[in-house]
Structures are given as C-alpha cells and as structure tokens.
C-alpha cells in the first residue's frame, strides 16, 4: 500500500518531528515524511531535516498577510505532493480557509490533556493548579486553537517537586510515543472522524487510544 505522503510544519526545536522521522525511517511504516516547512528560518528542525536528507523549506510569515503566507504554504505543500500534515511545534494560527483545505488530513500535538490547558505556558499553569496528572494530546486540527477531534492521549504524573521544565520533559517523552502512533493509524486509514470524536478502526479495545503508559 502507498505510504501516506506527510509534511511536517514546525517553528522550533523539532523533537516531535524527529520522532516522526524516526518512525518513518522504517520502510514498513505506513507514512513517509516528504518535507518539512518552517515559518522560522532559524528553526533547528530545518537543519535536522536537511541532515536526514528530507526537503526543508522556509516560508516567511512576517511582513505579509495571513492569507498570503498560507497561499505560499499551500503551494509548497502541493509541490511536495503532500497528502497529510502534522504540526509539530508550529507556532502560527491558521485561518479557517487553510484548515478546511486540510480537514481531517491534519494533526497537531499539544502538551496537555485537552481540553484542559489550551494555549501557551501549559506546564506552569498545571503546576500552579496543583493537578496530579498532565499529559499530551494528538488531535485533528480545527480553526479553533487546540480544539479538534482527539486521536490519542497519554497521561503522566505531576510530582510535588516538579518545575515547568521537569514536567515538560516528562510530557515530551510521552509526546514522542503518541505522535508516531497517531500517524501510523492515519497511514493505515484507521482514523474515522465522527463529529467531535475519532474512532480508531480495528482497535482491539478502547485502551489502544489511551496510553498511560501501555507500552
Ligand atoms: C511540544 O511540546 C509540542 O507539544 C508543542 O510544542 C512543543 C514542540 O517541541 N506544540 P518540539 O519542537 O517538537 O521539540
């Protein structure tokens, strides 16, 4: 079966992108990374992708309208013949027009158990609230930020002595496990969006989409 031609949108470090690349390095994996696009010329992710031999492109967002930026982004994605998108630390809000063109072919990862802690500074806020668990979420992208049907989540404990950095590091490890899993399911054609919910076809039971951690 043809592998899902996936482009990754990044703005910074790119550790989730690297986790996706590592999964896709296996020829048996049902998706491949055909390109990486950053709105930030200095993103470390661009160098990582280049070093791996993956086309890495910069699309500038400054000094132009959102629509203009997205038109170029869309053109580059067409050039790459991408059929699927993964946001991995991509720090731009996309318009409804762009989101609609990639509807249900576009994932994002967020470092909280959505719908809790949308937006920025999630770990500081979780610690300040004294929650005992945090985690991460892979979801389909919708025009509303950090909303959209949830594909998979992983929970991690919040310890008494945690700082935002120590919690972020624990959550990031879980991110690197669930994002490749979500992309694998997408590549296998197993994700069905029903309203606000995602059904994982062929999952033996529902715990497959609830890592806590199961593997
Ligand atoms: C991750 O925590 C991701 O969940 C959030 O931004 C961070 C990006 O990290 N959206 P990296 O660039 O993937 O290392």
Boltz pocket constraint, residues with backbone or C-beta under 6 A from the ligand:
constraints:
  - pocket:
      binder: B
      contacts: [[A, 12], [A, 13], [A, 14], [A, 15], [A, 16], [A, 17], [A, 88], [A, 89], [A, 90], [A, 109], [A, 110], [A, 111], [A, 172], [A, 175]]
      max_distance: 6.0
